[in-house]
Amino acid sequence: MHYLVGMRLPHASGHVVVEADDALAAALQAKSDCPEATITYVRPRNRRGDRRRPPKDLGGEAQVTAH
């Protein structure tokens, strides 16, 4: 299942789409990819609604969009 993990970085905030078995695993995977980030929320991905704000690739596996 895909989860949307919201995070705050030192100079930006955004979200990452993570494939995991549950929300806790998704949060831990996002935190391991980006240890300096603060996790703000985790929710199941809504394909229709998440198309409005797709994540941008910052290089690597983590995809974060600045707001």
Secondary structure as UniProt FT lines:
FT   STRAND          2..8
FT   STRAND          13..19
FT   HELIX           23..33
FT   TURN            35..36
FT   STRAND          38..44
FT   HELIX           47..50
//
